[in-house]
Amino acid sequence: MILFDGFPKEGLKFLDKIVSNNSKEWLDTHKDEYERYILIPNKAYITEMGEHLQILVPTIHAIPKLNKSLFRIYRDARFHPTDPIKTRIGIIMWQGAGHRMQSSSFYMHYEPHSVFVSTGIRNFKPPLLKLYRSYIQNHIKRQELHDILQKLKSKGYMIPETKYKRMPKGLDESEPYSYLYKMGAMYAYTTFTPDSTFHSYKIIEKNFKIYEDMLELHRWLYEMIG
């Protein structure tokens, strides 16, 4: 078992190289580096962070495998013929029996010069959007969500902009916190530059504190999905 001790600097350098060498052929010839600097430390991070998150969410799914908690580095070549390789690494740990992307989750991705950490659901597909809009017609639930978001913003976290310009049919824009109906996702996030913390075990503590701050939002979404 590999113990997590930070994300290696070589991993960021490896991602940087992909920018100017974006091809399957290049990646195939650098599989050893991909394994050493990306796969091994990221799987170790998922295992370690998963054990931490079990304190907050005992039923969390933290599965250190590709297409589970670790996103594949390959894009769909049909839509990305000239850039089939991603230049960022995505990690997700989620709660619930549904699809990982339509479940409340703790997420992180990093690129050579930026780290993004969030909690929630980053895109509502139509069935989940319908459920969300129905759920917040309960004014108590809408008030709860608004209050959660205000608390997070007061701590310096960000939330996405509204996606839709118009209110859903049959709903009144004069209702309190009606802006929530126009959201196409629901999550809070923060960003920072990779530094010495990112390259050490301390990134576990830093990200865990972020997830702990955002736990109330996670629970609200999990209850919504039911």
Residue pairs with C-beta under 8 A, 6 or more apart in sequence:
1 47
2 40
2 41
2 43
2 44
3 44
3 48
4 41
4 44
4 45
4 47
4 48
4 201
4 204
5 44
5 200
5 201
6 41
6 198
6 199
6 200
6 201
6 202
6 203
7 41
7 42
7 45
7 110
7 194
7 198
7 199
7 203
8 37
8 41
8 199
9 199
10 33
10 36
10 37
11 37
11 38
11 41
11 89
12 110
12 112
12 113
12 194
13 112
14 30
14 33
14 34
14 37
14 38
15 87
15 88
15 89
15 111
15 112
16 87
16 112
17 30
18 26
18 27
18 85
18 86
18 87
19 87
19 112
22 82
22 83
22 84
22 85
22 87
23 84
23 85
24 74
24 77
24 84
24 85
26 85
27 34
27 73
27 85
34 73
38 73
38 89
39 70
42 64
42 70
42 89
42 91
43 64
43 65
43 70
44 64
45 91
45 203
45 204
46 62
46 63
46 64
46 69
46 70
46 91
46 93
47 62
47 64
48 204
49 62
49 91
49 93
49 106
49 204
49 207
49 208
50 60
50 62
50 63
50 64
50 69
50 93
51 62
52 204
52 208
53 60
53 62
53 93
53 106
53 208
53 211
54 60
54 62
56 211
56 212
56 215
57 95
57 215
57 218
59 95
60 93
60 94
60 95
60 106
61 68
61 69
61 93
61 94
61 95
61 100
62 69
62 93
63 69
64 70
66 72
68 100
69 91
69 92
69 93
70 89
70 90
70 91
71 86
71 89
71 90
71 91
71 92
71 109
72 86
73 85
73 86
73 89
74 84
74 85
74 86
75 83
75 84
75 85
75 86
77 84
87 111
87 112
88 109
88 110
88 111
89 109
89 110
90 107
90 108
90 109
91 107
91 108
91 109
92 100
92 101
92 105
92 106
92 107
93 105
93 106
93 107
94 100
94 103
94 104
94 105
94 106
95 103
95 104
95 105
95 218
95 222
96 103
96 104
96 222
96 225
98 225
101 121
101 122
101 123
102 121
102 124
102 125
102 127
102 128
102 225
103 121
103 222
103 225
104 119
104 120
104 121
104 218
104 219
104 221
104 222
104 225
105 119
105 120
105 121
105 218
106 118
106 119
106 211
106 214
106 218
107 116
107 117
107 118
107 119
107 122
107 187
108 115
108 116
108 117
108 118
108 207
109 115
109 116
110 116
110 194
110 198
112 194
113 193
113 194
114 191
114 192
114 193
114 194
115 191
115 192
115 193
115 194
115 198
116 189
116 190
116 191
117 189
117 190
117 191
117 192
117 207
117 210
117 211
118 187
118 188
118 189
118 190
118 214
119 187
119 188
119 189
119 210
119 211
119 214
119 215
119 217
119 218
120 185
120 186
120 187
120 188
120 214
120 217
120 218
120 221
121 128
121 185
121 186
121 187
121 221
122 160
122 185
122 187
123 184
123 185
124 132
124 183
124 184
124 185
124 186
128 225
129 184
131 224
131 225
132 183
132 186
132 224
133 168
133 171
133 181
135 141
135 224
136 142
136 145
136 180
136 181
137 171
139 175
139 176
141 220
141 224
142 175
142 176
142 177
142 180
143 176
143 177
144 220
145 177
145 180
145 186
145 220
146 176
146 177
146 180
148 216
148 217
148 220
149 159
149 188
149 217
151 216
152 159
152 188
152 213
152 214
152 217
153 159
155 213
156 190
157 188
157 189
157 190
157 210
157 213
157 214
158 188
158 189
158 190
159 186
159 187
159 188
159 189
160 183
160 184
160 185
160 187
160 189
162 179
162 182
162 183
162 184
163 182
163 183
163 184
163 185
164 181
164 182
164 183
164 184
165 182
166 182
167 173
167 178
167 181
167 182
168 181
171 178
171 181
172 178
186 217
186 221
187 217
188 214
188 217
190 210
197 203
197 206
211 218
